[in-house]
Amino acid sequence: MAQLRQDYSQFVARDVEVVVVGPEDAAAFAAYFQKESLPFTGLPDPKASVLKLYGQEVNLFKLGRMPAQVLVDKTGTARFVHYGHSMSDIPPNAEIMELVDEVNATPVPRP
Amino acid sequence: MPRVSLNQPAPDFSLPDFSGKTFRLSDLHGQKNVLLVFNRTFV
């Protein structure tokens, strides 16, 4: 989260809304977002409805969830999907910014 | 388990945010890109 907040202005400049989805409840989200001064949209998903819809993997061994990122463009098309293979497997912001620049510059490829 | 495919429509959903305001993915279509971050736990 700190990694994303650091470059928040760059996301805003690129018309990107950062939306955090997690298994915690609303109170835990509110407390964490306030404590860390996070400017993002936070969606508590204790029933894991969106998590399941997007197929976030559950690591049965560690009983934790792997991080995942999906970049959705202005037409609602998924342009970048990253499923982490470990807790720290998160693409660097620079990589995400490059992708957003590409997405903003190029129309959706239609099959 | 279903997964999102590249260059396919991202599944729409709506959920209340932590302040109770409804967020719907498709509301941002035509306006903003969205980076969905599936977080594990806040520790």
Backbone of each chain as nested JSON, in Angstrom:
{
  "chains": [
    {"id": "A", "residues": [
      {"number": 1, "name": "MET", "atoms": {"N": [0.827, -1.213, 0.0], "CA": [0.0, 0.0, 0.0], "C": [0.855, 1.254, 0.0]}},
      {"number": 2, "name": "ALA", "atoms": {"N": [1.91, 1.228, 0.807], "CA": [2.803, 2.392, 0.892], "C": [3.443, 2.648, -0.469]}},
      {"number": 3, "name": "GLN", "atoms": {"N": [3.731, 1.565, -1.155], "CA": [4.338, 1.672, -2.484], "C": [3.411, 2.424, -3.451]}},
      {"number": 4, "name": "LEU", "atoms": {"N": [2.122, 2.122, -3.368], "CA": [1.154, 2.754, -4.26], "C": [0.887, 4.202, -3.872]}},
      {"number": 5, "name": "ARG", "atoms": {"N": [0.871, 4.47, -2.581], "CA": [0.573, 5.822, -2.107], "C": [1.67, 6.798, -2.519]}},
      {"number": 6, "name": "GLN", "atoms": {"N": [2.89, 6.298, -2.478], "CA": [4.056, 7.1, -2.825], "C": [3.902, 7.774, -4.195]}},
      {"number": 7, "name": "ASP", "atoms": {"N": [3.314, 7.067, -5.141], "CA": [3.188, 7.591, -6.498], "C": [1.736, 7.91, -6.852]}},
      {"number": 8, "name": "TYR", "atoms": {"N": [0.943, 8.199, -5.824], "CA": [-0.489, 8.415, -6.064], "C": [-0.747, 9.524, -7.08]}},
      {"number": 9, "name": "SER", "atoms": {"N": [0.023, 10.619, -6.973], "CA": [-0.205, 11.752, -7.883], "C": [0.024, 11.339, -9.34]}},
      {"number": 10, "name": "GLN", "atoms": {"N": [0.938, 10.41, -9.528], "CA": [1.183, 9.93, -10.9], "C": [0.021, 9.092, -11.419]}},
      {"number": 11, "name": "PHE", "atoms": {"N": [-0.622, 8.372, -10.512], "CA": [-1.822, 7.624, -10.914], "C": [-2.935, 8.598, -11.289]}},
      {"number": 12, "name": "VAL", "atoms": {"N": [-3.111, 9.616, -10.453], "CA": [-4.16, 10.614, -10.706], "C": [-3.918, 11.303, -12.046]}},
      {"number": 13, "name": "ALA", "atoms": {"N": [-2.651, 11.673, -12.299], "CA": [-2.3, 12.344, -13.548], "C": [-2.605, 11.469, -14.757]}},
      {"number": 14, "name": "ARG", "atoms": {"N": [-2.637, 10.168, -14.546], "CA": [-2.898, 9.245, -15.652], "C": [-4.346, 8.737, -15.65]}},
      {"number": 15, "name": "ASP", "atoms": {"N": [-5.221, 9.441, -14.932], "CA": [-6.642, 9.04, -14.891], "C": [-6.84, 7.638, -14.341]}},
      {"number": 16, "name": "VAL", "atoms": {"N": [-6.083, 7.309, -13.302], "CA": [-6.233, 5.985, -12.711], "C": [-6.836, 6.103, -11.316]}},
      {"number": 17, "name": "GLU", "atoms": {"N": [-7.925, 5.392, -11.11], "CA": [-8.511, 5.267, -9.782], "C": [-7.943, 3.988, -9.159]}},
      {"number": 18, "name": "VAL", "atoms": {"N": [-7.306, 4.14, -8.004], "CA": [-6.75, 2.965, -7.326], "C": [-7.806, 2.43, -6.359]}},
      {"number": 19, "name": "VAL", "atoms": {"N": [-8.181, 1.18, -6.551], "CA": [-9.24, 0.563, -5.755], "C": [-8.68, -0.675, -5.051]}},
      {"number": 20, "name": "VAL", "atoms": {"N": [-8.697, -0.626, -3.728], "CA": [-8.149, -1.724, -2.941], "C": [-9.29, -2.616, -2.458]}},
      {"number": 21, "name": "VAL", "atoms": {"N": [-9.207, -3.894, -2.783], "CA": [-10.21, -4.867, -2.352], "C": [-9.529, -5.841, -1.388]}},
      {"number": 22, "name": "GLY", "atoms": {"N": [-10.162, -6.076, -0.245], "CA": [-9.536, -6.983, 0.71], "C": [-10.569, -7.697, 1.555]}},
      {"number": 23, "name": "PRO", "atoms": {"N": [-10.136, -8.724, 2.257], "CA": [-11.058, -9.555, 3.027], "C": [-11.491, -8.952, 4.367]}},
      {"number": 24, "name": "GLU", "atoms": {"N": [-10.895, -7.827, 4.758], "CA": [-11.25, -7.233, 6.046], "C": [-12.622, -6.578, 6.003]}},
      {"number": 25, "name": "ASP", "atoms": {"N": [-13.175, -6.292, 7.178], "CA": [-14.467, -5.61, 7.217], "C": [-14.267, -4.088, 7.152]}},
      {"number": 26, "name": "ALA", "atoms": {"N": [-15.402, -3.377, 7.088], "CA": [-15.359, -1.926, 6.892], "C": [-14.584, -1.216, 7.999]}},
      {"number": 27, "name": "ALA", "atoms": {"N": [-14.743, -1.667, 9.241], "CA": [-14.068, -1.022, 10.363], "C": [-12.552, -1.156, 10.23]}},
      {"number": 28, "name": "ALA", "atoms": {"N": [-12.094, -2.33, 9.828], "CA": [-10.665, -2.549, 9.661], "C": [-10.119, -1.707, 8.512]}},
      {"number": 29, "name": "PHE", "atoms": {"N": [-10.909, -1.596, 7.448], "CA": [-10.506, -0.753, 6.323], "C": [-10.385, 0.7, 6.756]}},
      {"number": 30, "name": "ALA", "atoms": {"N": [-11.429, 1.181, 7.442], "CA": [-11.451, 2.579, 7.863], "C": [-10.254, 2.884, 8.759]}},
      {"number": 31, "name": "ALA", "atoms": {"N": [-9.987, 1.992, 9.704], "CA": [-8.88, 2.209, 10.638], "C": [-7.543, 2.235, 9.903]}},
      {"number": 32, "name": "TYR", "atoms": {"N": [-7.371, 1.303, 8.991], "CA": [-6.095, 1.211, 8.285], "C": [-5.893, 2.395, 7.333]}},
      {"number": 33, "name": "PHE", "atoms": {"N": [-6.948, 2.746, 6.603], "CA": [-6.833, 3.85, 5.644], "C": [-6.57, 5.171, 6.36]}},
      {"number": 34, "name": "GLN", "atoms": {"N": [-7.163, 5.318, 7.551], "CA": [-6.963, 6.537, 8.316], "C": [-5.533, 6.579, 8.873]}},
      {"number": 35, "name": "LYS", "atoms": {"N": [-5.109, 5.47, 9.417], "CA": [-3.788, 5.381, 10.014], "C": [-2.704, 5.653, 8.98]}},
      {"number": 36, "name": "GLU", "atoms": {"N": [-2.879, 5.109, 7.788], "CA": [-1.855, 5.25, 6.755], "C": [-2.133, 6.407, 5.794]}},
      {"number": 37, "name": "SER", "atoms": {"N": [-3.186, 7.167, 6.06], "CA": [-3.612, 8.272, 5.178], "C": [-3.668, 7.847, 3.719]}},
      {"number": 38, "name": "LEU", "atoms": {"N": [-4.368, 6.761, 3.455], "CA": [-4.458, 6.266, 2.085], "C": [-5.562, 6.989, 1.325]}},
      {"number": 39, "name": "PRO", "atoms": {"N": [-5.235, 7.507, 0.142], "CA": [-6.223, 8.261, -0.637], "C": [-7.057, 7.38, -1.565]}},
      {"number": 40, "name": "PHE", "atoms": {"N": [-6.92, 6.083, -1.468], "CA": [-7.568, 5.178, -2.411], "C": [-9.021, 4.889, -2.035]}},
      {"number": 41, "name": "THR", "atoms": {"N": [-9.721, 4.279, -2.983], "CA": [-11.027, 3.705, -2.681], "C": [-10.764, 2.358, -2.014]}},
      {"number": 42, "name": "GLY", "atoms": {"N": [-11.422, 2.105, -0.886], "CA": [-11.226, 0.848, -0.178], "C": [-12.522, 0.058, -0.124]}},
      {"number": 43, "name": "LEU", "atoms": {"N": [-12.484, -1.15, -0.636], "CA": [-13.69, -1.982, -0.673], "C": [-13.533, -3.221, 0.204]}},
      {"number": 44, "name": "PRO", "atoms": {"N": [-14.183, -3.188, 1.367], "CA": [-14.165, -4.388, 2.212], "C": [-14.974, -5.485, 1.529]}},
      {"number": 45, "name": "ASP", "atoms": {"N": [-14.417, -6.664, 1.476], "CA": [-15.075, -7.777, 0.795], "C": [-14.956, -9.036, 1.657]}},
      {"number": 46, "name": "PRO", "atoms": {"N": [-15.56, -8.975, 2.872], "CA": [-15.399, -10.119, 3.793], "C": [-15.98, -11.421, 3.246]}},
      {"number": 47, "name": "LYS", "atoms": {"N": [-16.979, -11.305, 2.349], "CA": [-17.55, -12.525, 1.758], "C": [-16.738, -12.996, 0.554]}},
      {"number": 48, "name": "ALA", "atoms": {"N": [-15.707, -12.21, 0.212], "CA": [-14.805, -12.559, -0.89], "C": [-15.524, -12.674, -2.232]}},
      {"number": 49, "name": "SER", "atoms": {"N": [-16.616, -11.929, -2.409], "CA": [-17.371, -12.051, -3.657], "C": [-16.567, -11.567, -4.854]}},
      {"number": 50, "name": "VAL", "atoms": {"N": [-15.931, -10.401, -4.719], "CA": [-15.136, -9.886, -5.832], "C": [-13.831, -10.669, -5.956]}},
      {"number": 51, "name": "LEU", "atoms": {"N": [-13.298, -11.034, -4.806], "CA": [-12.059, -11.82, -4.822], "C": [-12.261, -13.108, -5.61]}},
      {"number": 52, "name": "LYS", "atoms": {"N": [-13.41, -13.745, -5.401], "CA": [-13.697, -14.992, -6.106], "C": [-13.961, -14.73, -7.583]}},
      {"number": 53, "name": "LEU", "atoms": {"N": [-14.7, -13.64, -7.848], "CA": [-15.022, -13.279, -9.23], "C": [-13.745, -13.102, -10.052]}},
      {"number": 54, "name": "TYR", "atoms": {"N": [-12.743, -12.524, -9.422], "CA": [-11.493, -12.266, -10.123], "C": [-10.462, -13.371, -9.901]}},
      {"number": 55, "name": "GLY", "atoms": {"N": [-10.831, -14.358, -9.122], "CA": [-9.966, -15.528, -9.014], "C": [-8.69, -15.346, -8.236]}},
      {"number": 56, "name": "GLN", "atoms": {"N": [-8.742, -14.516, -7.201], "CA": [-7.536, -14.38, -6.392], "C": [-7.213, -15.715, -5.73]}},
      {"number": 57, "name": "GLU", "atoms": {"N": [-5.996, -16.124, -5.863], "CA": [-5.631, -17.434, -5.355], "C": [-5.47, -17.44, -3.846]}},
      {"number": 58, "name": "VAL", "atoms": {"N": [-5.912, -18.51, -3.275], "CA": [-5.739, -18.678, -1.845], "C": [-4.585, -19.647, -1.631]}},
      {"number": 59, "name": "ASN", "atoms": {"N": [-3.662, -19.21, -0.846], "CA": [-2.519, -20.067, -0.526], "C": [-2.877, -20.906, 0.687]}},
      {"number": 60, "name": "LEU", "atoms": {"N": [-3.211, -22.151, 0.407], "CA": [-3.697, -23.02, 1.477], "C": [-2.633, -23.293, 2.531]}},
      {"number": 61, "name": "PHE", "atoms": {"N": [-1.401, -23.228, 2.098], "CA": [-0.33, -23.563, 3.042], "C": [-0.092, -22.457, 4.054]}},
      {"number": 62, "name": "LYS", "atoms": {"N": [-0.13, -21.225, 3.548], "CA": [0.112, -20.099, 4.454], "C": [-1.192, -19.492, 4.974]}},
      {"number": 63, "name": "LEU", "atoms": {"N": [-2.321, -20.021, 4.477], "CA": [-3.621, -19.475, 4.847], "C": [-3.706, -17.975, 4.618]}},
      {"number": 64, "name": "GLY", "atoms": {"N": [-3.043, -17.545, 3.587], "CA": [-3.108, -16.131, 3.245], "C": [-3.506, -16.004, 1.794]}},
      {"number": 65, "name": "ARG", "atoms": {"N": [-3.679, -14.809, 1.335], "CA": [-4.041, -14.604, -0.058], "C": [-2.88, -13.976, -0.807]}},
      {"number": 66, "name": "MET", "atoms": {"N": [-2.728, -14.395, -2.028], "CA": [-1.688, -13.825, -2.864], "C": [-2.153, -12.472, -3.371]}},
      {"number": 67, "name": "PRO", "atoms": {"N": [-1.239, -11.512, -3.476], "CA": [-1.65, -10.224, -4.032], "C": [-1.935, -10.355, -5.522]}},
      {"number": 68, "name": "ALA", "atoms": {"N": [-2.836, -9.544, -6.04], "CA": [-3.111, -9.529, -7.472], "C": [-3.47, -8.108, -7.882]}},
      {"number": 69, "name": "GLN", "atoms": {"N": [-3.145, -7.75, -9.116], "CA": [-3.493, -6.436, -9.638], "C": [-4.131, -6.603, -11.01]}},
      {"number": 70, "name": "VAL", "atoms": {"N": [-5.192, -5.841, -11.253], "CA": [-5.847, -5.857, -12.558], "C": [-6.022, -4.405, -12.992]}},
      {"number": 71, "name": "LEU", "atoms": {"N": [-5.508, -4.075, -14.163], "CA": [-5.708, -2.732, -14.697], "C": [-6.857, -2.773, -15.696]}},
      {"number": 72, "name": "VAL", "atoms": {"N": [-7.912, -2.014, -15.398], "CA": [-9.099, -1.968, -16.248], "C": [-9.091, -0.61, -16.95]}},
      {"number": 73, "name": "ASP", "atoms": {"N": [-9.193, -0.604, -18.274], "CA": [-9.148, 0.674, -18.976], "C": [-10.525, 1.33, -18.997]}},
      {"number": 74, "name": "LYS", "atoms": {"N": [-10.616, 2.486, -19.701], "CA": [-11.855, 3.266, -19.662], "C": [-13.017, 2.592, -20.368]}},
      {"number": 75, "name": "THR", "atoms": {"N": [-12.744, 1.559, -21.146], "CA": [-13.842, 0.827, -21.789], "C": [-14.251, -0.388, -20.954]}},
      {"number": 76, "name": "GLY", "atoms": {"N": [-13.585, -0.578, -19.804], "CA": [-13.94, -1.716, -18.96], "C": [-13.214, -2.996, -19.339]}},
      {"number": 77, "name": "THR", "atoms": {"N": [-12.186, -2.85, -20.153], "CA": [-11.428, -4.02, -20.589], "C": [-10.208, -4.224, -19.695]}},
      {"number": 78, "name": "ALA", "atoms": {"N": [-9.96, -5.452, -19.318], "CA": [-8.774, -5.775, -18.514], "C": [-7.544, -5.703, -19.418]}},
      {"number": 79, "name": "ARG", "atoms": {"N": [-6.627, -4.81, -19.102], "CA": [-5.461, -4.62, -19.972], "C": [-4.18, -5.159, -19.353]}},
      {"number": 80, "name": "PHE", "atoms": {"N": [-4.239, -5.469, -18.084], "CA": [-3.066, -5.993, -17.406], "C": [-3.56, -6.796, -16.221]}},
      {"number": 81, "name": "VAL", "atoms": {"N": [-3.118, -8.015, -16.139], "CA": [-3.53, -8.879, -15.043], "C": [-2.282, -9.5, -14.448]}},
      {"number": 82, "name": "HIS", "atoms": {"N": [-2.101, -9.309, -13.173], "CA": [-0.927, -9.887, -12.513], "C": [-1.367, -10.638, -11.273]}},
      {"number": 83, "name": "TYR", "atoms": {"N": [-1.132, -11.918, -11.282], "CA": [-1.4, -12.718, -10.093], "C": [-0.075, -13.029, -9.434]}},
      {"number": 84, "name": "GLY", "atoms": {"N": [0.079, -12.566, -8.216], "CA": [1.347, -12.772, -7.523], "C": [1.543, -14.23, -7.15]}},
      {"number": 85, "name": "HIS", "atoms": {"N": [2.788, -14.619, -7.133], "CA": [3.101, -15.995, -6.723], "C": [3.622, -16.055, -5.304]}},
      {"number": 86, "name": "SER", "atoms": {"N": [3.865, -14.889, -4.743], "CA": [4.247, -14.847, -3.339], "C": [3.729, -13.538, -2.771]}},
      {"number": 87, "name": "MET", "atoms": {"N": [3.776, -13.389, -1.458], "CA": [3.243, -12.203, -0.807], "C": [3.915, -10.918, -1.303]}},
      {"number": 88, "name": "SER", "atoms": {"N": [5.168, -11.035, -1.706], "CA": [5.896, -9.829, -2.104], "C": [5.96, -9.665, -3.62]}},
      {"number": 89, "name": "ASP", "atoms": {"N": [5.22, -10.507, -4.323], "CA": [5.244, -10.477, -5.784], "C": [4.291, -9.413, -6.304]}},
      {"number": 90, "name": "ILE", "atoms": {"N": [4.734, -8.159, -6.238], "CA": [3.933, -7.019, -6.661], "C": [4.757, -6.233, -7.676]}},
      {"number": 91, "name": "PRO", "atoms": {"N": [4.182, -5.932, -8.853], "CA": [4.993, -5.22, -9.847], "C": [5.348, -3.814, -9.361]}},
      {"number": 92, "name": "PRO", "atoms": {"N": [6.544, -3.332, -9.699], "CA": [6.916, -1.969, -9.278], "C": [6.028, -0.926, -9.951]}},
      {"number": 93, "name": "ASN", "atoms": {"N": [5.848, 0.215, -9.286], "CA": [4.988, 1.278, -9.826], "C": [5.397, 1.697, -11.239]}},
      {"number": 94, "name": "ALA", "atoms": {"N": [6.715, 1.764, -11.456], "CA": [7.203, 2.211, -12.761], "C": [6.647, 1.329, -13.872]}},
      {"number": 95, "name": "GLU", "atoms": {"N": [6.562, 0.044, -13.586], "CA": [6.033, -0.897, -14.568], "C": [4.544, -0.629, -14.811]}},
      {"number": 96, "name": "ILE", "atoms": {"N": [3.831, -0.369, -13.724], "CA": [2.395, -0.08, -13.848], "C": [2.18, 1.234, -14.615]}},
      {"number": 97, "name": "MET", "atoms": {"N": [2.995, 2.254, -14.32], "CA": [2.864, 3.547, -15.015], "C": [3.09, 3.391, -16.516]}},
      {"number": 98, "name": "GLU", "atoms": {"N": [4.092, 2.591, -16.864], "CA": [4.37, 2.345, -18.281], "C": [3.172, 1.714, -18.966]}},
      {"number": 99, "name": "LEU", "atoms": {"N": [2.568, 0.749, -18.261], "CA": [1.395, 0.076, -18.807], "C": [0.227, 1.042, -18.971]}},
      {"number": 100, "name": "VAL", "atoms": {"N": [0.043, 1.91, -17.97], "CA": [-1.058, 2.879, -18.05], "C": [-0.83, 3.824, -19.225]}},
      {"number": 101, "name": "ASP", "atoms": {"N": [0.413, 4.261, -19.417], "CA": [0.721, 5.141, -20.546], "C": [0.377, 4.461, -21.864]}},
      {"number": 102, "name": "GLU", "atoms": {"N": [0.688, 3.18, -21.929], "CA": [0.398, 2.411, -23.131], "C": [-1.113, 2.287, -23.336]}},
      {"number": 103, "name": "VAL", "atoms": {"N": [-1.809, 2.002, -22.244], "CA": [-3.26, 1.845, -22.292], "C": [-3.932, 3.157, -22.704]}},
      {"number": 104, "name": "ASN", "atoms": {"N": [-3.428, 4.278, -22.163], "CA": [-4.002, 5.583, -22.502], "C": [-3.716, 5.97, -23.944]}},
      {"number": 105, "name": "ALA", "atoms": {"N": [-2.605, 5.459, -24.485], "CA": [-2.188, 5.84, -25.835], "C": [-2.786, 4.952, -26.916]}},
      {"number": 106, "name": "THR", "atoms": {"N": [-3.168, 3.729, -26.545], "CA": [-3.634, 2.803, -27.574], "C": [-5.054, 2.346, -27.307]}},
      {"number": 107, "name": "PRO", "atoms": {"N": [-5.862, 2.285, -28.37], "CA": [-7.228, 1.794, -28.201], "C": [-7.236, 0.304, -27.878]}},
      {"number": 108, "name": "VAL", "atoms": {"N": [-8.374, -0.159, -27.431], "CA": [-8.504, -1.568, -27.067], "C": [-8.331, -2.445, -28.297]}},
      {"number": 109, "name": "PRO", "atoms": {"N": [-7.445, -3.422, -28.221], "CA": [-7.347, -4.363, -29.344], "C": [-8.592, -5.235, -29.39]}},
      {"number": 110, "name": "ARG", "atoms": {"N": [-9.255, -5.208, -30.507], "CA": [-10.459, -6.042, -30.649], "C": [-10.114, -7.334, -31.362]}},
      {"number": 111, "name": "PRO", "atoms": {"N": [-10.649, -8.444, -30.893], "CA": [-10.329, -9.721, -31.562], "C": [-10.916, -9.768, -32.97]}}
    ]},
    {"id": "B", "residues": [
      {"number": 1, "name": "MET", "atoms": {"N": [-10.848, -22.198, -10.525], "CA": [-11.304, -20.86, -10.135], "C": [-11.22, -19.915, -11.348]}},
      {"number": 2, "name": "PRO", "atoms": {"N": [-12.257, -19.102, -11.574], "CA": [-12.218, -18.228, -12.756], "C": [-11.125, -17.18, -12.625]}},
      {"number": 3, "name": "ARG", "atoms": {"N": [-10.591, -16.802, -13.736], "CA": [-9.596, -15.748, -13.741], "C": [-9.96, -14.734, -14.799]}},
      {"number": 4, "name": "VAL", "atoms": {"N": [-9.399, -13.58, -14.657], "CA": [-9.656, -12.533, -15.629], "C": [-8.703, -12.722, -16.799]}},
      {"number": 5, "name": "SER", "atoms": {"N": [-9.23, -12.614, -18.012], "CA": [-8.371, -12.756, -19.175], "C": [-8.013, -11.395, -19.739]}},
      {"number": 6, "name": "LEU", "atoms": {"N": [-6.814, -11.323, -20.251], "CA": [-6.292, -10.094, -20.818], "C": [-7.102, -9.695, -22.046]}},
      {"number": 7, "name": "ASN", "atoms": {"N": [-7.369, -8.398, -22.166], "CA": [-8.098, -7.832, -23.297], "C": [-9.533, -8.347, -23.425]}},
      {"number": 8, "name": "GLN", "atoms": {"N": [-10.068, -8.83, -22.315], "CA": [-11.479, -9.206, -22.241], "C": [-12.13, -8.268, -21.232]}},
      {"number": 9, "name": "PRO", "atoms": {"N": [-13.464, -8.097, -21.338], "CA": [-14.127, -7.235, -20.357], "C": [-13.87, -7.719, -18.929]}},
      {"number": 10, "name": "ALA", "atoms": {"N": [-13.504, -6.797, -18.06], "CA": [-13.326, -7.145, -16.655], "C": [-14.71, -7.33, -16.047]}},
      {"number": 11, "name": "PRO", "atoms": {"N": [-14.916, -8.383, -15.255], "CA": [-16.239, -8.612, -14.662], "C": [-16.69, -7.399, -13.849]}},
      {"number": 12, "name": "ASP", "atoms": {"N": [-17.919, -6.947, -14.097], "CA": [-18.438, -5.803, -13.342], "C": [-18.867, -6.272, -11.957]}},
      {"number": 13, "name": "PHE", "atoms": {"N": [-18.8, -5.375, -11.012], "CA": [-19.251, -5.701, -9.658], "C": [-19.587, -4.401, -8.949]}},
      {"number": 14, "name": "SER", "atoms": {"N": [-20.355, -4.5, -7.896], "CA": [-20.531, -3.339, -7.033], "C": [-20.445, -3.791, -5.589]}},
      {"number": 15, "name": "LEU", "atoms": {"N": [-19.825, -2.932, -4.799], "CA": [-19.63, -3.204, -3.374], "C": [-19.678, -1.858, -2.667]}},
      {"number": 16, "name": "PRO", "atoms": {"N": [-20.194, -1.831, -1.428], "CA": [-20.07, -0.589, -0.664], "C": [-18.621, -0.394, -0.228]}},
      {"number": 17, "name": "ASP", "atoms": {"N": [-18.133, 0.857, -0.313], "CA": [-16.786, 1.105, 0.197], "C": [-16.848, 1.178, 1.72]}},
      {"number": 18, "name": "PHE", "atoms": {"N": [-15.712, 1.435, 2.356], "CA": [-15.721, 1.336, 3.821], "C": [-16.514, 2.437, 4.495]}},
      {"number": 19, "name": "SER", "atoms": {"N": [-16.87, 3.485, 3.723], "CA": [-17.723, 4.518, 4.305], "C": [-19.194, 4.291, 3.959]}},
      {"number": 20, "name": "GLY", "atoms": {"N": [-19.477, 3.196, 3.232], "CA": [-20.862, 2.844, 2.932], "C": [-21.341, 3.28, 1.562]}},
      {"number": 21, "name": "LYS", "atoms": {"N": [-20.505, 4.02, 0.842], "CA": [-20.869, 4.508, -0.493], "C": [-20.659, 3.392, -1.51]}},
      {"number": 22, "name": "THR", "atoms": {"N": [-21.651, 3.206, -2.385], "CA": [-21.539, 2.112, -3.351], "C": [-20.534, 2.424, -4.452]}},
      {"number": 23, "name": "PHE", "atoms": {"N": [-19.667, 1.488, -4.685], "CA": [-18.723, 1.58, -5.79], "C": [-19.135, 0.572, -6.835]}},
      {"number": 24, "name": "ARG", "atoms": {"N": [-19.325, 1.039, -8.064], "CA": [-19.621, 0.109, -9.155], "C": [-18.568, 0.302, -10.24]}},
      {"number": 25, "name": "LEU", "atoms": {"N": [-17.934, -0.772, -10.616], "CA": [-16.838, -0.685, -11.582], "C": [-17.287, 0.001, -12.869]}},
      {"number": 26, "name": "SER", "atoms": {"N": [-18.463, -0.376, -13.362], "CA": [-18.899, 0.158, -14.658], "C": [-19.223, 1.659, -14.607]}},
      {"number": 27, "name": "ASP", "atoms": {"N": [-19.393, 2.221, -13.389], "CA": [-19.62, 3.663, -13.279], "C": [-18.411, 4.462, -13.769]}},
      {"number": 28, "name": "LEU", "atoms": {"N": [-17.261, 3.837, -13.766], "CA": [-16.041, 4.541, -14.17], "C": [-15.71, 4.353, -15.65]}},
      {"number": 29, "name": "HIS", "atoms": {"N": [-16.491, 3.51, -16.311], "CA": [-16.251, 3.32, -17.734], "C": [-16.444, 4.64, -18.469]}},
      {"number": 30, "name": "GLY", "atoms": {"N": [-15.55, 4.92, -19.376], "CA": [-15.612, 6.169, -20.121], "C": [-15.015, 7.331, -19.365]}},
      {"number": 31, "name": "GLN", "atoms": {"N": [-14.626, 7.114, -18.125], "CA": [-14.1, 8.213, -17.325], "C": [-12.691, 7.971, -16.827]}},
      {"number": 32, "name": "LYS", "atoms": {"N": [-12.48, 6.803, -16.236], "CA": [-11.189, 6.556, -15.611], "C": [-10.72, 5.136, -15.85]}},
      {"number": 33, "name": "ASN", "atoms": {"N": [-9.412, 4.977, -15.802], "CA": [-8.848, 3.634, -15.703], "C": [-8.961, 3.235, -14.232]}},
      {"number": 34, "name": "VAL", "atoms": {"N": [-8.992, 1.963, -13.986], "CA": [-9.072, 1.49, -12.604], "C": [-7.959, 0.475, -12.364]}},
      {"number": 35, "name": "LEU", "atoms": {"N": [-7.182, 0.717, -11.321], "CA": [-6.218, -0.29, -10.895], "C": [-6.821, -1.01, -9.695]}},
      {"number": 36, "name": "LEU", "atoms": {"N": [-7.262, -2.232, -9.938], "CA": [-7.806, -3.044, -8.846], "C": [-6.652, -3.72, -8.141]}},
      {"number": 37, "name": "VAL", "atoms": {"N": [-6.58, -3.498, -6.839], "CA": [-5.506, -4.093, -6.055], "C": [-6.136, -5.076, -5.08]}},
      {"number": 38, "name": "PHE", "atoms": {"N": [-5.887, -6.338, -5.311], "CA": [-6.4, -7.349, -4.387], "C": [-5.349, -7.555, -3.322]}},
      {"number": 39, "name": "ASN", "atoms": {"N": [-5.713, -7.103, -2.155], "CA": [-4.775, -7.04, -1.059], "C": [-4.948, -8.258, -0.184]}},
      {"number": 40, "name": "ARG", "atoms": {"N": [-3.867, -8.655, 0.44], "CA": [-4.053, -9.675, 1.45], "C": [-4.457, -8.943, 2.723]}},
      {"number": 41, "name": "THR", "atoms": {"N": [-3.789, -9.137, 3.77], "CA": [-4.292, -8.515, 4.986], "C": [-3.461, -7.294, 5.363]}},
      {"number": 42, "name": "PHE", "atoms": {"N": [-4.036, -6.399, 6.157], "CA": [-3.372, -5.148, 6.505], "C": [-2.377, -5.331, 7.632]}},
      {"number": 43, "name": "VAL", "atoms": {"N": [-1.296, -5.983, 7.377], "CA": [-0.265, -6.044, 8.416], "C": [1.087, -5.739, 7.791]}}
    ]}
  ]
}
